[in-house]
Amino acid sequence: MEKQKITGNQNGRLLIILGFIIITILFLIYTRVSSLELTPDTFSSIERLAVIFYFILIMSFGAITFGLYKYHNQKAADSNGGILSIIASTTLNKKSRKIFLLTFIGYGVFFSLTSGMLVYQPEVVFSYHYNVVVPSVNLVPCCGDPGYMPKITMYITEHVGLQVIPINLVLQLIVSYLVGLNTALAAMAFNFFKKGGGLSSVGATTGLFIACPTCVGAFSSIFIGASGAIAFTVAITQLQTLFIIITIPILLTTPFIMARKLKRSDENCSVETKN
């Protein structure tokens, strides 16, 4: 039984690592190929490569998702009291799953709007202003900055569209997962600590910005006048990817901090009960 748990953990972890390695290699290869001199032949080859790029990317996401599912369940079943086991077991109940799912979807939509992935322009008629067919899907195989190609542009209605950029898609899924995990764990920690007054207004505010990296830009725009709105939007779009990448280590660290506090509190309660 113990060997099965260890094997399950290793298989889940291997799938996660393998998925991220494949995505990294995929980005490096495509960046190298798309930088070649364009000719009609190379363009058609890059276009085919772009289709393969997204196919492999989706498969990698599937491997990472399945790996996380297996690893999470195996850690929750592990009763050794480790930090990862506490995180897994605390967020495995029905309430935590619901909080995670709602946060994952809600933050994903919010991220899409702030990153420009989901586009809504009520004042623009796509078929008229951009001379495109609605609905339609267009693949842009090159050329642009590394991580921003190949791009998929979807015109869903005359005013709603999608602009799928690889680096933003990867960041959206990673950050949405981490935000969902942090929120689910924070909700359980809040229920645990609320009687002891363990959460302050400062801590709650800090937690909001940790759990929502793109909220900083959105909330800051409230204080920008109409005259500076365009300049601010351009600036925040350019910095947002870097800002979110910097925030990921914080999102990774926070669950361990909360789980460590939960473990200490549980140990204190056990000692007090014994006494």
C-alpha positions in Angstrom: 0.0 0.0 0.0 2.8 2.4 0.9 4.6 1.6 -2.4 1.4 2.4 -4.3 1.2 5.8 -2.6 4.8 6.6 -3.4 4.4 5.4 -7.0 1.2 7.6 -7.3 3.0 10.6 -6.0 6.0 10.0 -8.4 3.7 9.5 -11.4 1.7 12.7 -10.7 4.9 14.7 -10.1 6.5 13.3 -13.2 3.5 14.3 -15.4 3.6 17.9 -14.0 7.3 18.3 -14.6 7.1 16.7 -18.0 4.2 19.0 -19.0 6.2 22.1 -18.1 9.4 20.9 -19.7 7.5 20.2 -23.0 5.9 23.7 -22.9 9.3 25.3 -22.3 10.9 23.4 -25.2 7.9 24.2 -27.4 8.3 27.9 -26.8 12.0 27.8 -27.5 11.6 25.8 -30.7 8.9 28.0 -32.1 10.8 31.2 -31.2 13.8 29.8 -33.1 11.8 28.7 -36.2 9.6 31.9 -36.4 12.7 34.0 -36.5 13.7 32.5 -39.9 13.6 34.6 -43.1 10.1 34.6 -44.5 9.4 33.1 -47.9 6.1 31.6 -49.2 7.5 28.1 -48.4 8.7 28.9 -44.9 5.5 30.8 -44.1 3.3 27.7 -44.9 5.7 25.5 -42.9 5.5 27.9 -39.9 1.7 27.9 -40.3 1.6 24.1 -40.0 4.0 24.3 -37.0 1.6 26.8 -35.3 -1.2 24.2 -35.5 1.1 21.5 -34.0 2.2 24.1 -31.4 -1.3 24.5 -30.0 -2.0 20.8 -30.2 1.1 19.9 -28.1 0.3 22.8 -25.8 -3.2 21.5 -25.1 -1.8 18.0 -24.5 0.8 19.4 -22.1 -2.0 21.2 -20.2 -3.9 17.9 -20.0 -0.8 16.1 -18.6 -0.2 18.8 -16.0 -3.9 18.8 -15.0 -4.0 15.0 -14.6 -0.7 15.1 -12.7 -2.0 17.7 -10.3 -5.2 15.7 -9.7 -3.2 12.5 -8.9 -0.6 14.3 -6.8 -3.2 16.2 -4.9 -5.3 13.1 -4.0 -2.2 11.1 -3.1 -0.9 13.8 -0.8 -4.4 14.2 0.8 -4.4 10.4 1.5 -0.9 10.7 3.1 -1.2 11.0 6.8 2.5 11.9 7.6 1.5 15.5 8.5 3.7 17.2 6.0 3.0 20.7 4.7 1.9 19.4 1.3 -0.4 16.9 2.9 -2.0 19.6 5.0 -2.6 21.8 1.9 -4.1 18.9 0.0 -6.3 17.6 2.7 -7.5 21.1 3.7 -8.6 21.9 0.1 -10.1 18.5 -0.8 -13.5 18.8 0.8 -16.7 19.8 -1.2 -16.7 23.4 0.0 -13.1 24.0 -0.9 -13.6 22.5 -4.3 -16.5 24.8 -4.9 -14.5 27.8 -3.8 -11.6 26.8 -6.0 -13.7 26.2 -9.1 -15.6 29.5 -8.7 -12.3 31.4 -8.1 -10.5 29.7 -10.9 -13.3 30.6 -13.4 -14.0 34.0 -12.1 -10.3 35.0 -12.0 -9.7 33.5 -15.4 -12.4 35.7 -16.9 -11.1 38.8 -15.1 -7.5 37.9 -16.3 -8.8 37.6 -19.8 -10.4 41.0 -19.7 -7.4 42.8 -18.2 -4.8 41.0 -20.4 -6.8 41.7 -23.6 -7.5 38.0 -24.3 -11.2 38.6 -24.1 -12.1 41.7 -26.1 -15.4 43.5 -25.9 -15.8 46.7 -28.0 -19.4 47.9 -28.1 -18.4 50.9 -30.2 -16.7 48.9 -32.9 -18.3 46.7 -35.5 -15.6 44.1 -36.3 -16.8 43.2 -39.8 -16.9 46.8 -40.8 -13.9 48.3 -39.1 -11.5 45.3 -39.5 -13.0 43.8 -42.7 -13.3 40.3 -41.2 -15.9 37.6 -41.4 -18.0 37.2 -38.2 -17.9 34.6 -36.7 -14.4 33.4 -37.7 -11.1 32.1 -36.4 -7.7 33.3 -37.7 -4.3 31.8 -36.9 -1.4 34.3 -37.0 1.8 32.2 -37.1 4.3 35.0 -37.0 6.0 37.4 -36.4 6.3 39.0 -33.0 8.1 38.9 -29.6 9.0 35.5 -28.1 6.0 33.9 -26.3 3.5 36.1 -28.2 3.3 33.9 -31.3 1.5 32.0 -32.7 -1.6 34.0 -32.0 -5.2 33.0 -32.5 -7.8 35.7 -33.2 -11.5 34.8 -32.9 -14.3 37.0 -33.8 -17.3 35.6 -32.0 -19.8 38.4 -32.5 -19.6 41.9 -34.0 -18.4 43.2 -30.6 -16.9 40.2 -28.8 -13.7 38.5 -29.7 -10.8 36.4 -28.3 -7.1 37.0 -28.8 -5.2 34.0 -27.6 -1.5 34.7 -27.0 0.6 31.7 -25.8 2.4 33.3 -22.9 -0.8 34.9 -21.6 -2.7 31.6 -21.9 0.0 29.8 -19.9 0.2 32.5 -17.3 -3.6 32.7 -17.0 -4.0 28.9 -16.3 -1.0 28.9 -13.8 -2.1 32.0 -11.9 -5.8 31.1 -12.0 -4.9 27.7 -10.4 -2.7 29.3 -7.8 -5.3 32.0 -7.0 -8.0 29.3 -6.7 -5.8 27.2 -4.4 -4.8 30.2 -2.2 -8.5 31.3 -2.0 -9.7 27.9 -1.0 -7.0 27.5 1.6 -7.5 31.0 2.9 -11.2 30.3 3.3 -10.5 27.2 5.4 -7.8 29.0 7.4 -10.2 31.9 8.0 -12.9 29.5 9.4 -10.2 28.0 11.6 -8.7 31.3 12.9 -11.7 33.6 13.0 -12.5 32.8 16.6 -9.0 33.6 17.6 -8.8 36.9 15.7 -6.0 35.6 13.5 -6.8 37.8 10.6 -6.4 41.6 10.6 -7.6 44.2 8.1 -4.0 44.6 6.9 -3.6 40.9 6.4 -6.9 40.8 4.5 -5.9 43.6 2.2 -2.5 42.0 1.6 -4.2 38.7 0.8 -6.5 40.4 -1.7 -3.5 41.7 -3.8 -1.6 38.4 -3.4 -4.6 36.4 -4.6 -5.3 38.8 -7.4 -2.2 40.0 -9.2 -4.1 41.8 -12.0 -6.3 43.6 -9.5 -3.5 46.1 -8.8 -3.7 47.4 -12.3 -7.5 47.4 -12.4 -7.9 49.2 -9.0 -5.2 51.6 -9.7 -7.0 52.7 -12.9 -9.8 54.2 -10.7 -7.4 56.9 -9.6 -6.2 57.8 -13.1 -8.1 60.6 -14.8 -9.7 60.3 -18.3 -6.8 62.2 -19.9 -4.2 59.6 -18.6 -6.4 56.5 -19.2 -4.9 55.6 -22.6 -1.3 56.0 -21.5 -2.0 54.1 -18.3 -3.6 51.2 -20.2 -0.6 51.0 -22.6 1.9 51.1 -19.7 0.0 48.5 -17.6 -0.3 46.1 -20.5 3.4 46.2 -21.1 4.2 45.6 -17.5 1.4 43.2 -16.6 3.1 40.0 -17.9 6.3 40.8 -15.9 4.3 41.8 -12.8 2.4 38.5 -12.9 5.6 36.4 -13.4 7.1 38.2 -10.3 3.9 37.4 -8.4 3.9 33.7 -9.1 6.6 32.9 -6.4 4.4 34.7 -3.9 1.3 32.7 -4.9 3.5 29.5 -4.5 4.8 30.5 -1.1 1.6 31.7 0.6 -0.1 28.2 0.8 3.0 26.9 2.6 2.9 29.8 5.1 -0.9 29.2 5.8 -0.4 25.4 6.0 2.4 25.9 8.5 0.3 28.1 10.7 -2.6 25.5 10.5 -0.2 22.7 11.5 1.2 24.7 14.5 -2.3 25.6 15.6 -3.4 21.9 15.3 -0.4 20.8 17.3 -1.1 23.4 20.0 -4.7 22.2 20.2 -3.5 18.6 20.5 -1.1 19.5 23.4 -3.8 21.5 25.2 -6.3 18.6 24.8 -3.8 16.1 26.3 -3.1 18.4 29.2 
